[in-house]
């Protein structure tokens, strides 16, 4: 599966669970995660990669920076990786 296909499946699953999902295409900050997801006052950032996809060092740095600011950000490699956001009421 291509990364764009996985990203669409993740986006669709989150939206069905009440999340607003924004694809971040171009920002003033290189390496920012692919998706910004918002629901019930909570914001999370997801970097979508296939099982074989390589996370660039700058992408890891941005995820670490977001986490240091107590903003949840992580790399996801499957639709199942986001199930906790869909079914646990987060």
PyMOL Python script that loads the backbone (N, CA, C, O; Angstrom):
from pymol import cmd

cmd.read_pdbstr("""\
ATOM      1  N   UNK A   1       0.851  -1.181   0.000  1.00  0.00           N
ATOM      2  CA  UNK A   1       0.000   0.000   0.000  1.00  0.00           C
ATOM      3  C   UNK A   1       0.895   1.243   0.000  1.00  0.00           C
ATOM      4  O   UNK A   1       1.896   1.311   0.714  1.00  0.00           O
ATOM      5  N   UNK A   2       0.514   2.198  -0.802  1.00  0.00           N
ATOM      6  CA  UNK A   2       1.256   3.453  -0.857  1.00  0.00           C
ATOM      7  C   UNK A   2       0.918   4.324   0.352  1.00  0.00           C
ATOM      8  O   UNK A   2      -0.137   4.182   0.969  1.00  0.00           O
ATOM      9  N   UNK A   3       1.841   5.225   0.669  1.00  0.00           N
ATOM     10  CA  UNK A   3       1.636   6.106   1.817  1.00  0.00           C
ATOM     11  C   UNK A   3       0.370   6.947   1.662  1.00  0.00           C
ATOM     12  O   UNK A   3      -0.354   7.154   2.636  1.00  0.00           O
ATOM     13  N   UNK A   4       0.098   7.426   0.469  1.00  0.00           N
ATOM     14  CA  UNK A   4      -1.100   8.249   0.253  1.00  0.00           C
ATOM     15  C   UNK A   4      -2.380   7.442   0.503  1.00  0.00           C
ATOM     16  O   UNK A   4      -3.361   7.986   1.010  1.00  0.00           O
ATOM     17  N   UNK A   5      -2.378   6.164   0.154  1.00  0.00           N
ATOM     18  CA  UNK A   5      -3.540   5.308   0.406  1.00  0.00           C
ATOM     19  C   UNK A   5      -3.729   5.072   1.907  1.00  0.00           C
ATOM     20  O   UNK A   5      -4.848   5.128   2.416  1.00  0.00           O
ATOM     21  N   UNK A   6      -2.633   4.811   2.600  1.00  0.00           N
ATOM     22  CA  UNK A   6      -2.693   4.618   4.049  1.00  0.00           C
ATOM     23  C   UNK A   6      -3.174   5.896   4.733  1.00  0.00           C
ATOM     24  O   UNK A   6      -3.993   5.851   5.651  1.00  0.00           O
ATOM     25  N   UNK A   7      -2.666   7.008   4.283  1.00  0.00           N
ATOM     26  CA  UNK A   7      -3.071   8.293   4.856  1.00  0.00           C
ATOM     27  C   UNK A   7      -4.574   8.523   4.693  1.00  0.00           C
ATOM     28  O   UNK A   7      -5.231   9.004   5.616  1.00  0.00           O
ATOM     29  N   UNK A   8      -5.109   8.186   3.542  1.00  0.00           N
ATOM     30  CA  UNK A   8      -6.546   8.352   3.306  1.00  0.00           C
ATOM     31  C   UNK A   8      -7.351   7.443   4.231  1.00  0.00           C
ATOM     32  O   UNK A   8      -8.357   7.870   4.796  1.00  0.00           O
ATOM     33  N   UNK A   9      -6.913   6.193   4.390  1.00  0.00           N
ATOM     34  CA  UNK A   9      -7.629   5.262   5.271  1.00  0.00           C
ATOM     35  C   UNK A   9      -7.610   5.758   6.721  1.00  0.00           C
ATOM     36  O   UNK A   9      -8.621   5.679   7.420  1.00  0.00           O
ATOM     37  N   UNK A  10      -6.474   6.261   7.163  1.00  0.00           N
ATOM     38  CA  UNK A  10      -6.354   6.798   8.524  1.00  0.00           C
ATOM     39  C   UNK A  10      -7.246   8.022   8.677  1.00  0.00           C
ATOM     40  O   UNK A  10      -7.962   8.157   9.669  1.00  0.00           O
ATOM     41  N   UNK A  11      -7.200   8.906   7.700  1.00  0.00           N
ATOM     42  CA  UNK A  11      -8.033  10.116   7.735  1.00  0.00           C
ATOM     43  C   UNK A  11      -9.512   9.743   7.799  1.00  0.00           C
ATOM     44  O   UNK A  11     -10.255  10.304   8.604  1.00  0.00           O
ATOM     45  N   UNK A  12      -9.942   8.809   6.964  1.00  0.00           N
ATOM     46  CA  UNK A  12     -11.349   8.389   6.946  1.00  0.00           C
ATOM     47  C   UNK A  12     -11.774   7.787   8.284  1.00  0.00           C
ATOM     48  O   UNK A  12     -12.856   8.095   8.782  1.00  0.00           O
ATOM     49  N   UNK A  13     -10.932   6.932   8.870  1.00  0.00           N
ATOM     50  CA  UNK A  13     -11.256   6.300  10.147  1.00  0.00           C
ATOM     51  C   UNK A  13     -11.396   7.355  11.242  1.00  0.00           C
ATOM     52  O   UNK A  13     -12.337   7.301  12.034  1.00  0.00           O
ATOM     53  N   UNK A  14     -10.473   8.307  11.294  1.00  0.00           N
ATOM     54  CA  UNK A  14     -10.541   9.359  12.306  1.00  0.00           C
ATOM     55  C   UNK A  14     -11.784  10.229  12.129  1.00  0.00           C
ATOM     56  O   UNK A  14     -12.453  10.570  13.104  1.00  0.00           O
ATOM     57  N   UNK A  15     -12.088  10.584  10.886  1.00  0.00           N
ATOM     58  CA  UNK A  15     -13.252  11.438  10.628  1.00  0.00           C
ATOM     59  C   UNK A  15     -14.547  10.730  11.018  1.00  0.00           C
ATOM     60  O   UNK A  15     -15.469  11.373  11.519  1.00  0.00           O
ATOM     61  N   UNK A  16     -14.631   9.424  10.798  1.00  0.00           N
ATOM     62  CA  UNK A  16     -15.818   8.659  11.210  1.00  0.00           C
ATOM     63  C   UNK A  16     -15.964   8.642  12.723  1.00  0.00           C
ATOM     64  O   UNK A  16     -17.058   8.423  13.243  1.00  0.00           O
ATOM     65  N   UNK A  17     -14.863   8.874  13.429  1.00  0.00           N
ATOM     66  CA  UNK A  17     -14.879   8.898  14.888  1.00  0.00           C
ATOM     67  C   UNK A  17     -15.007  10.317  15.445  1.00  0.00           C
ATOM     68  O   UNK A  17     -14.821  10.539  16.641  1.00  0.00           O
ATOM     69  N   UNK A  18     -15.323  11.265  14.577  1.00  0.00           N
ATOM     70  CA  UNK A  18     -15.589  12.621  15.041  1.00  0.00           C
ATOM     71  C   UNK A  18     -14.412  13.577  15.042  1.00  0.00           C
ATOM     72  O   UNK A  18     -14.540  14.704  15.519  1.00  0.00           O
ATOM     73  N   UNK A  19     -13.274  13.157  14.523  1.00  0.00           N
ATOM     74  CA  UNK A  19     -12.118  14.039  14.439  1.00  0.00           C
ATOM     75  C   UNK A  19     -12.211  14.917  13.190  1.00  0.00           C
ATOM     76  O   UNK A  19     -12.686  14.469  12.146  1.00  0.00           O
ATOM     77  N   UNK A  20     -11.763  16.148  13.298  1.00  0.00           N
ATOM     78  CA  UNK A  20     -11.502  16.983  12.125  1.00  0.00           C
ATOM     79  C   UNK A  20     -10.051  16.723  11.764  1.00  0.00           C
ATOM     80  O   UNK A  20      -9.170  16.820  12.618  1.00  0.00           O
ATOM     81  N   UNK A  21      -9.796  16.393  10.508  1.00  0.00           N
ATOM     82  CA  UNK A  21      -8.443  16.022  10.090  1.00  0.00           C
ATOM     83  C   UNK A  21      -7.976  16.974   8.994  1.00  0.00           C
ATOM     84  O   UNK A  21      -8.643  17.149   7.974  1.00  0.00           O
ATOM     85  N   UNK A  22      -6.830  17.576   9.224  1.00  0.00           N
ATOM     86  CA  UNK A  22      -6.262  18.536   8.274  1.00  0.00           C
ATOM     87  C   UNK A  22      -4.945  17.982   7.768  1.00  0.00           C
ATOM     88  O   UNK A  22      -4.055  17.667   8.558  1.00  0.00           O
ATOM     89  N   UNK A  23      -4.816  17.861   6.454  1.00  0.00           N
ATOM     90  CA  UNK A  23      -3.571  17.421   5.819  1.00  0.00           C
ATOM     91  C   UNK A  23      -2.674  18.643   5.697  1.00  0.00           C
ATOM     92  O   UNK A  23      -3.019  19.608   5.015  1.00  0.00           O
ATOM     93  N   UNK A  24      -1.530  18.599   6.355  1.00  0.00           N
ATOM     94  CA  UNK A  24      -0.594  19.718   6.323  1.00  0.00           C
ATOM     95  C   UNK A  24       0.348  19.528   5.141  1.00  0.00           C
ATOM     96  O   UNK A  24       1.272  18.716   5.196  1.00  0.00           O
ATOM     97  N   UNK A  25       0.113  20.273   4.086  1.00  0.00           N
ATOM     98  CA  UNK A  25       0.884  20.109   2.860  1.00  0.00           C
ATOM     99  C   UNK A  25       2.135  20.984   2.871  1.00  0.00           C
ATOM    100  O   UNK A  25       3.243  20.495   2.651  1.00  0.00           O
ATOM    101  N   UNK A  26       1.955  22.246   3.121  1.00  0.00           N
ATOM    102  CA  UNK A  26       3.095  23.152   3.123  1.00  0.00           C
ATOM    103  C   UNK A  26       2.925  24.118   4.285  1.00  0.00           C
ATOM    104  O   UNK A  26       1.920  24.821   4.380  1.00  0.00           O
ATOM    105  N   UNK A  27       3.906  24.145   5.156  1.00  0.00           N
ATOM    106  CA  UNK A  27       3.882  25.069   6.283  1.00  0.00           C
ATOM    107  C   UNK A  27       5.202  25.824   6.298  1.00  0.00           C
ATOM    108  O   UNK A  27       6.068  25.593   5.454  1.00  0.00           O
ATOM    109  N   UNK A  28       5.351  26.718   7.250  1.00  0.00           N
ATOM    110  CA  UNK A  28       6.617  27.439   7.362  1.00  0.00           C
ATOM    111  C   UNK A  28       7.649  26.621   8.145  1.00  0.00           C
ATOM    112  O   UNK A  28       8.731  27.118   8.455  1.00  0.00           O
ATOM    113  N   UNK A  29       7.310  25.364   8.463  1.00  0.00           N
ATOM    114  CA  UNK A  29       8.193  24.507   9.246  1.00  0.00           C
ATOM    115  C   UNK A  29       8.344  23.155   8.563  1.00  0.00           C
ATOM    116  O   UNK A  29       7.435  22.327   8.618  1.00  0.00           O
ATOM    117  N   UNK A  30       9.472  22.929   7.928  1.00  0.00           N
ATOM    118  CA  UNK A  30       9.730  21.634   7.296  1.00  0.00           C
ATOM    119  C   UNK A  30       9.743  20.530   8.349  1.00  0.00           C
ATOM    120  O   UNK A  30      10.168  20.743   9.485  1.00  0.00           O
ATOM    121  N   UNK A  31       9.274  19.357   7.956  1.00  0.00           N
ATOM    122  CA  UNK A  31       9.306  18.202   8.835  1.00  0.00           C
ATOM    123  C   UNK A  31       8.098  18.053   9.736  1.00  0.00           C
ATOM    124  O   UNK A  31       8.017  17.097  10.507  1.00  0.00           O
ATOM    125  N   UNK A  32       7.152  18.986   9.654  1.00  0.00           N
ATOM    126  CA  UNK A  32       5.961  18.900  10.500  1.00  0.00           C
ATOM    127  C   UNK A  32       5.158  17.654  10.088  1.00  0.00           C
ATOM    128  O   UNK A  32       5.123  17.331   8.900  1.00  0.00           O
ATOM    129  N   UNK A  33       4.515  16.946  11.024  1.00  0.00           N
ATOM    130  CA  UNK A  33       3.762  15.741  10.663  1.00  0.00           C
ATOM    131  C   UNK A  33       2.682  15.992   9.607  1.00  0.00           C
ATOM    132  O   UNK A  33       2.232  17.119   9.400  1.00  0.00           O
ATOM    133  N   UNK A  34       2.285  14.904   8.952  1.00  0.00           N
ATOM    134  CA  UNK A  34       1.341  14.960   7.831  1.00  0.00           C
ATOM    135  C   UNK A  34      -0.056  15.445   8.214  1.00  0.00           C
ATOM    136  O   UNK A  34      -0.662  16.242   7.498  1.00  0.00           O
ATOM    137  N   UNK A  35      -0.558  14.961   9.342  1.00  0.00           N
ATOM    138  CA  UNK A  35      -1.953  15.213   9.701  1.00  0.00           C
ATOM    139  C   UNK A  35      -2.065  15.919  11.047  1.00  0.00           C
ATOM    140  O   UNK A  35      -1.385  15.561  12.009  1.00  0.00           O
ATOM    141  N   UNK A  36      -2.927  16.921  11.102  1.00  0.00           N
ATOM    142  CA  UNK A  36      -3.306  17.554  12.353  1.00  0.00           C
ATOM    143  C   UNK A  36      -4.761  17.167  12.593  1.00  0.00           C
ATOM    144  O   UNK A  36      -5.619  17.406  11.743  1.00  0.00           O
ATOM    145  N   UNK A  37      -5.037  16.574  13.745  1.00  0.00           N
ATOM    146  CA  UNK A  37      -6.355  16.027  14.041  1.00  0.00           C
ATOM    147  C   UNK A  37      -6.896  16.705  15.300  1.00  0.00           C
ATOM    148  O   UNK A  37      -6.191  16.831  16.301  1.00  0.00           O
ATOM    149  N   UNK A  38      -8.159  17.140  15.235  1.00  0.00           N
ATOM    150  CA  UNK A  38      -8.753  17.918  16.328  1.00  0.00           C
ATOM    151  C   UNK A  38     -10.103  17.316  16.698  1.00  0.00           C
ATOM    152  O   UNK A  38     -10.928  17.017  15.835  1.00  0.00           O
ATOM    153  N   UNK A  39     -10.311  17.143  18.024  1.00  0.00           N
ATOM    154  CA  UNK A  39     -11.611  16.682  18.518  1.00  0.00           C
ATOM    155  C   UNK A  39     -11.723  17.020  20.005  1.00  0.00           C
ATOM    156  O   UNK A  39     -10.806  16.757  20.783  1.00  0.00           O
ATOM    157  N   UNK A  40     -12.841  17.597  20.378  1.00  0.00           N
ATOM    158  CA  UNK A  40     -13.145  17.871  21.787  1.00  0.00           C
ATOM    159  C   UNK A  40     -12.010  18.600  22.500  1.00  0.00           C
ATOM    160  O   UNK A  40     -11.660  18.255  23.629  1.00  0.00           O
ATOM    161  N   UNK A  41     -11.439  19.601  21.850  1.00  0.00           N
ATOM    162  CA  UNK A  41     -10.380  20.390  22.463  1.00  0.00           C
ATOM    163  C   UNK A  41      -9.012  19.743  22.476  1.00  0.00           C
ATOM    164  O   UNK A  41      -8.069  20.293  23.047  1.00  0.00           O
ATOM    165  N   UNK A  42      -8.894  18.599  21.862  1.00  0.00           N
ATOM    166  CA  UNK A  42      -7.614  17.878  21.814  1.00  0.00           C
ATOM    167  C   UNK A  42      -7.047  17.936  20.406  1.00  0.00           C
ATOM    168  O   UNK A  42      -7.777  17.775  19.428  1.00  0.00           O
ATOM    169  N   UNK A  43      -5.738  18.167  20.307  1.00  0.00           N
ATOM    170  CA  UNK A  43      -5.053  18.219  19.013  1.00  0.00           C
ATOM    171  C   UNK A  43      -3.934  17.187  19.031  1.00  0.00           C
ATOM    172  O   UNK A  43      -3.149  17.126  19.977  1.00  0.00           O
ATOM    173  N   UNK A  44      -3.866  16.378  17.978  1.00  0.00           N
ATOM    174  CA  UNK A  44      -2.778  15.414  17.824  1.00  0.00           C
ATOM    175  C   UNK A  44      -2.192  15.569  16.427  1.00  0.00           C
ATOM    176  O   UNK A  44      -2.876  15.994  15.497  1.00  0.00           O
ATOM    177  N   UNK A  45      -0.921  15.221  16.294  1.00  0.00           N
ATOM    178  CA  UNK A  45      -0.238  15.266  15.002  1.00  0.00           C
ATOM    179  C   UNK A  45       0.245  13.864  14.677  1.00  0.00           C
ATOM    180  O   UNK A  45       0.809  13.180  15.531  1.00  0.00           O
ATOM    181  N   UNK A  46       0.023  13.440  13.444  1.00  0.00           N
ATOM    182  CA  UNK A  46       0.406  12.099  13.012  1.00  0.00           C
ATOM    183  C   UNK A  46       1.272  12.168  11.764  1.00  0.00           C
ATOM    184  O   UNK A  46       0.905  12.802  10.775  1.00  0.00           O
ATOM    185  N   UNK A  47       2.411  11.517  11.819  1.00  0.00           N
ATOM    186  CA  UNK A  47       3.273  11.334  10.657  1.00  0.00           C
ATOM    187  C   UNK A  47       2.982   9.941  10.123  1.00  0.00           C
ATOM    188  O   UNK A  47       3.233   8.949  10.808  1.00  0.00           O
ATOM    189  N   UNK A  48       2.461   9.858   8.922  1.00  0.00           N
ATOM    190  CA  UNK A  48       2.045   8.582   8.345  1.00  0.00           C
ATOM    191  C   UNK A  48       3.169   8.018   7.474  1.00  0.00           C
ATOM    192  O   UNK A  48       3.671   8.676   6.563  1.00  0.00           O
ATOM    193  N   UNK A  49       3.539   6.788   7.784  1.00  0.00           N
ATOM    194  CA  UNK A  49       4.546   6.068   7.005  1.00  0.00           C
ATOM    195  C   UNK A  49       4.072   4.638   6.800  1.00  0.00           C
ATOM    196  O   UNK A  49       3.400   4.076   7.664  1.00  0.00           O
ATOM    197  N   UNK A  50       4.412   4.054   5.677  1.00  0.00           N
ATOM    198  CA  UNK A  50       4.141   2.635   5.460  1.00  0.00           C
ATOM    199  C   UNK A  50       5.101   1.834   6.337  1.00  0.00           C
ATOM    200  O   UNK A  50       6.000   2.399   6.959  1.00  0.00           O
ATOM    201  N   UNK A  51       4.909   0.536   6.381  1.00  0.00           N
ATOM    202  CA  UNK A  51       5.786  -0.318   7.189  1.00  0.00           C
ATOM    203  C   UNK A  51       7.259  -0.156   6.809  1.00  0.00           C
ATOM    204  O   UNK A  51       8.142  -0.245   7.663  1.00  0.00           O
ATOM    205  N   UNK A  52       7.512   0.081   5.523  1.00  0.00           N
ATOM    206  CA  UNK A  52       8.895   0.223   5.060  1.00  0.00           C
ATOM    207  C   UNK A  52       9.328   1.678   4.929  1.00  0.00           C
ATOM    208  O   UNK A  52      10.483   1.956   4.609  1.00  0.00           O
ATOM    209  N   UNK A  53       8.413   2.601   5.173  1.00  0.00           N
ATOM    210  CA  UNK A  53       8.727   4.018   5.019  1.00  0.00           C
ATOM    211  C   UNK A  53       9.751   4.490   6.036  1.00  0.00           C
ATOM    212  O   UNK A  53       9.747   4.052   7.186  1.00  0.00           O
ATOM    213  N   UNK A  54      10.614   5.371   5.609  1.00  0.00           N
ATOM    214  CA  UNK A  54      11.686   5.888   6.458  1.00  0.00           C
ATOM    215  C   UNK A  54      11.294   7.259   6.998  1.00  0.00           C
ATOM    216  O   UNK A  54      10.897   8.150   6.246  1.00  0.00           O
ATOM    217  N   UNK A  55      11.411   7.409   8.297  1.00  0.00           N
ATOM    218  CA  UNK A  55      11.139   8.690   8.945  1.00  0.00           C
ATOM    219  C   UNK A  55      12.433   9.497   8.920  1.00  0.00           C
ATOM    220  O   UNK A  55      13.458   9.056   9.440  1.00  0.00           O
ATOM    221  N   UNK A  56      12.380  10.679   8.314  1.00  0.00           N
ATOM    222  CA  UNK A  56      13.559  11.527   8.205  1.00  0.00           C
ATOM    223  C   UNK A  56      13.955  12.078   9.578  1.00  0.00           C
ATOM    224  O   UNK A  56      13.092  12.281  10.433  1.00  0.00           O
ATOM    225  N   UNK A  57      15.234  12.319   9.793  1.00  0.00           N
ATOM    226  CA  UNK A  57      15.676  12.887  11.062  1.00  0.00           C
ATOM    227  C   UNK A  57      14.947  14.186  11.427  1.00  0.00           C
ATOM    228  O   UNK A  57      14.625  14.403  12.595  1.00  0.00           O
ATOM    229  N   UNK A  58      14.689  15.042  10.449  1.00  0.00           N
ATOM    230  CA  UNK A  58      13.978  16.288  10.733  1.00  0.00           C
ATOM    231  C   UNK A  58      12.546  16.014  11.190  1.00  0.00           C
ATOM    232  O   UNK A  58      12.028  16.722  12.053  1.00  0.00           O
ATOM    233  N   UNK A  59      11.907  15.000  10.621  1.00  0.00           N
ATOM    234  CA  UNK A  59      10.557  14.639  11.051  1.00  0.00           C
ATOM    235  C   UNK A  59      10.561  14.156  12.510  1.00  0.00           C
ATOM    236  O   UNK A  59       9.676  14.518  13.286  1.00  0.00           O
ATOM    237  N   UNK A  60      11.542  13.352  12.873  1.00  0.00           N
ATOM    238  CA  UNK A  60      11.665  12.904  14.261  1.00  0.00           C
ATOM    239  C   UNK A  60      11.904  14.081  15.200  1.00  0.00           C
ATOM    240  O   UNK A  60      11.362  14.128  16.303  1.00  0.00           O
ATOM    241  N   UNK A  61      12.716  15.021  14.753  1.00  0.00           N
ATOM    242  CA  UNK A  61      12.987  16.212  15.558  1.00  0.00           C
ATOM    243  C   UNK A  61      11.700  16.995  15.810  1.00  0.00           C
ATOM    244  O   UNK A  61      11.452  17.427  16.936  1.00  0.00           O
ATOM    245  N   UNK A  62      10.886  17.182  14.781  1.00  0.00           N
ATOM    246  CA  UNK A  62       9.628  17.933  14.937  1.00  0.00           C
ATOM    247  C   UNK A  62       8.676  17.211  15.888  1.00  0.00           C
ATOM    248  O   UNK A  62       8.013  17.848  16.707  1.00  0.00           O
ATOM    249  N   UNK A  63       8.606  15.890  15.782  1.00  0.00           N
ATOM    250  CA  UNK A  63       7.747  15.114  16.681  1.00  0.00           C
ATOM    251  C   UNK A  63       8.227  15.288  18.119  1.00  0.00           C
ATOM    252  O   UNK A  63       7.416  15.488  19.024  1.00  0.00           O
ATOM    253  N   UNK A  64       9.521  15.215  18.331  1.00  0.00           N
ATOM    254  CA  UNK A  64      10.079  15.411  19.673  1.00  0.00           C
ATOM    255  C   UNK A  64       9.767  16.809  20.200  1.00  0.00           C
ATOM    256  O   UNK A  64       9.420  16.967  21.370  1.00  0.00           O
ATOM    257  N   UNK A  65       9.889  17.825  19.341  1.00  0.00           N
ATOM    258  CA  UNK A  65       9.587  19.198  19.753  1.00  0.00           C
ATOM    259  C   UNK A  65       8.126  19.340  20.178  1.00  0.00           C
ATOM    260  O   UNK A  65       7.828  19.957  21.200  1.00  0.00           O
ATOM    261  N   UNK A  66       7.227  18.771  19.396  1.00  0.00           N
ATOM    262  CA  UNK A  66       5.805  18.832  19.745  1.00  0.00           C
ATOM    263  C   UNK A  66       5.544  18.138  21.074  1.00  0.00           C
ATOM    264  O   UNK A  66       4.816  18.661  21.918  1.00  0.00           O
ATOM    265  N   UNK A  67       6.138  16.959  21.264  1.00  0.00           N
ATOM    266  CA  UNK A  67       5.955  16.227  22.510  1.00  0.00           C
ATOM    267  C   UNK A  67       6.510  16.998  23.709  1.00  0.00           C
ATOM    268  O   UNK A  67       5.935  16.943  24.796  1.00  0.00           O
ATOM    269  N   UNK A  68       7.617  17.714  23.521  1.00  0.00           N
ATOM    270  CA  UNK A  68       8.178  18.528  24.606  1.00  0.00           C
ATOM    271  C   UNK A  68       7.213  19.625  25.030  1.00  0.00           C
ATOM    272  O   UNK A  68       7.216  20.048  26.186  1.00  0.00           O
ATOM    273  N   UNK A  69       6.389  20.086  24.100  1.00  0.00           N
ATOM    274  CA  UNK A  69       5.372  21.106  24.396  1.00  0.00           C
ATOM    275  C   UNK A  69       4.062  20.470  24.864  1.00  0.00           C
ATOM    276  O   UNK A  69       3.024  21.129  24.932  1.00  0.00           O
ATOM    277  N   UNK A  70       4.135  19.172  25.186  1.00  0.00           N
ATOM    278  CA  UNK A  70       2.980  18.412  25.653  1.00  0.00           C
ATOM    279  C   UNK A  70       1.869  18.310  24.613  1.00  0.00           C
ATOM    280  O   UNK A  70       0.688  18.220  24.949  1.00  0.00           O
ATOM    281  N   UNK A  71       2.269  18.327  23.352  1.00  0.00           N
ATOM    282  CA  UNK A  71       1.352  18.085  22.238  1.00  0.00           C
ATOM    283  C   UNK A  71       1.646  16.674  21.741  1.00  0.00           C
ATOM    284  O   UNK A  71       2.796  16.339  21.459  1.00  0.00           O
ATOM    285  N   UNK A  72       0.612  15.853  21.634  1.00  0.00           N
ATOM    286  CA  UNK A  72       0.799  14.470  21.215  1.00  0.00           C
ATOM    287  C   UNK A  72       1.143  14.425  19.732  1.00  0.00           C
ATOM    288  O   UNK A  72       0.413  14.962  18.899  1.00  0.00           O
ATOM    289  N   UNK A  73       2.262  13.780  19.412  1.00  0.00           N
ATOM    290  CA  UNK A  73       2.678  13.579  18.021  1.00  0.00           C
ATOM    291  C   UNK A  73       3.399  12.246  17.947  1.00  0.00           C
ATOM    292  O   UNK A  73       4.182  11.904  18.833  1.00  0.00           O
ATOM    293  N   UNK A  74       3.132  11.492  16.882  1.00  0.00           N
ATOM    294  CA  UNK A  74       3.804  10.203  16.716  1.00  0.00           C
ATOM    295  C   UNK A  74       3.755   9.748  15.268  1.00  0.00           C
ATOM    296  O   UNK A  74       3.008  10.286  14.451  1.00  0.00           O
ATOM    297  N   UNK A  75       4.563   8.753  14.975  1.00  0.00           N
ATOM    298  CA  UNK A  75       4.569   8.102  13.671  1.00  0.00           C
ATOM    299  C   UNK A  75       3.567   6.956  13.734  1.00  0.00           C
ATOM    300  O   UNK A  75       3.564   6.180  14.690  1.00  0.00           O
ATOM    301  N   UNK A  76       2.720   6.849  12.717  1.00  0.00           N
ATOM    302  CA  UNK A  76       1.786   5.734  12.620  1.00  0.00           C
ATOM    303  C   UNK A  76       2.035   5.000  11.308  1.00  0.00           C
ATOM    304  O   UNK A  76       2.301   5.614  10.275  1.00  0.00           O
ATOM    305  N   UNK A  77       1.944   3.671  11.370  1.00  0.00           N
ATOM    306  CA  UNK A  77       2.255   2.851  10.202  1.00  0.00           C
ATOM    307  C   UNK A  77       1.100   1.964   9.756  1.00  0.00           C
ATOM    308  O   UNK A  77       1.234   1.184   8.812  1.00  0.00           O
ATOM    309  N   UNK A  78      -0.036   2.087  10.442  1.00  0.00           N
ATOM    310  CA  UNK A  78      -1.206   1.286  10.059  1.00  0.00           C
ATOM    311  C   UNK A  78      -2.458   1.960  10.597  1.00  0.00           C
ATOM    312  O   UNK A  78      -2.390   2.821  11.474  1.00  0.00           O
ATOM    313  N   UNK A  79      -3.598   1.557  10.060  1.00  0.00           N
ATOM    314  CA  UNK A  79      -4.871   2.071  10.555  1.00  0.00           C
ATOM    315  C   UNK A  79      -5.056   1.642  12.013  1.00  0.00           C
ATOM    316  O   UNK A  79      -5.621   2.386  12.814  1.00  0.00           O
ATOM    317  N   UNK A  80      -4.588   0.463  12.348  1.00  0.00           N
ATOM    318  CA  UNK A  80      -4.724  -0.036  13.713  1.00  0.00           C
ATOM    319  C   UNK A  80      -3.954   0.824  14.723  1.00  0.00           C
ATOM    320  O   UNK A  80      -4.316   0.870  15.899  1.00  0.00           O
ATOM    321  N   UNK A  81      -2.907   1.494  14.275  1.00  0.00           N
ATOM    322  CA  UNK A  81      -2.136   2.372  15.160  1.00  0.00           C
ATOM    323  C   UNK A  81      -2.966   3.531  15.705  1.00  0.00           C
ATOM    324  O   UNK A  81      -2.616   4.110  16.733  1.00  0.00           O
ATOM    325  N   UNK A  82      -4.052   3.872  15.032  1.00  0.00           N
ATOM    326  CA  UNK A  82      -4.858   5.014  15.483  1.00  0.00           C
ATOM    327  C   UNK A  82      -6.156   4.577  16.152  1.00  0.00           C
ATOM    328  O   UNK A  82      -6.970   5.422  16.527  1.00  0.00           O
ATOM    329  N   UNK A  83      -6.359   3.285  16.305  1.00  0.00           N
ATOM    330  CA  UNK A  83      -7.604   2.795  16.903  1.00  0.00           C
ATOM    331  C   UNK A  83      -7.864   3.364  18.294  1.00  0.00           C
ATOM    332  O   UNK A  83      -9.016   3.610  18.650  1.00  0.00           O
ATOM    333  N   UNK A  84      -6.829   3.576  19.077  1.00  0.00           N
ATOM    334  CA  UNK A  84      -7.027   4.120  20.422  1.00  0.00           C
ATOM    335  C   UNK A  84      -7.721   5.491  20.359  1.00  0.00           C
ATOM    336  O   UNK A  84      -8.493   5.831  21.256  1.00  0.00           O
ATOM    337  N   UNK A  85      -7.460   6.258  19.338  1.00  0.00           N
ATOM    338  CA  UNK A  85      -8.084   7.582  19.206  1.00  0.00           C
ATOM    339  C   UNK A  85      -9.530   7.454  18.762  1.00  0.00           C
ATOM    340  O   UNK A  85     -10.340   8.348  19.009  1.00  0.00           O
ATOM    341  N   UNK A  86      -9.858   6.350  18.111  1.00  0.00           N
ATOM    342  CA  UNK A  86     -11.204   6.169  17.580  1.00  0.00           C
ATOM    343  C   UNK A  86     -12.137   5.514  18.593  1.00  0.00           C
ATOM    344  O   UNK A  86     -13.331   5.812  18.621  1.00  0.00           O
ATOM    345  N   UNK A  87     -11.607   4.634  19.412  1.00  0.00           N
ATOM    346  CA  UNK A  87     -12.472   3.799  20.244  1.00  0.00           C
ATOM    347  C   UNK A  87     -12.344   4.026  21.747  1.00  0.00           C
ATOM    348  O   UNK A  87     -13.131   3.480  22.520  1.00  0.00           O
ATOM    349  N   UNK A  88     -11.380   4.811  22.165  1.00  0.00           N
ATOM    350  CA  UNK A  88     -11.185   5.034  23.601  1.00  0.00           C
ATOM    351  C   UNK A  88     -11.709   6.402  24.039  1.00  0.00           C
ATOM    352  O   UNK A  88     -11.547   6.787  25.196  1.00  0.00           O
ATOM    353  N   UNK A  89     -12.334   7.130  23.122  1.00  0.00           N
ATOM    354  CA  UNK A  89     -12.936   8.407  23.485  1.00  0.00           C
ATOM    355  C   UNK A  89     -11.951   9.540  23.685  1.00  0.00           C
ATOM    356  O   UNK A  89     -12.292  10.548  24.303  1.00  0.00           O
ATOM    357  N   UNK A  90     -10.745   9.399  23.178  1.00  0.00           N
ATOM    358  CA  UNK A  90      -9.750  10.475  23.312  1.00  0.00           C
ATOM    359  C   UNK A  90     -10.064  11.612  22.375  1.00  0.00           C
ATOM    360  O   UNK A  90      -9.339  12.606  22.345  1.00  0.00           O
TER     361      UNK A  90
END
""", "prot")
cmd.dss("prot")
cmd.show_as("cartoon", "prot")
cmd.util.cbc("prot")
cmd.orient("prot")
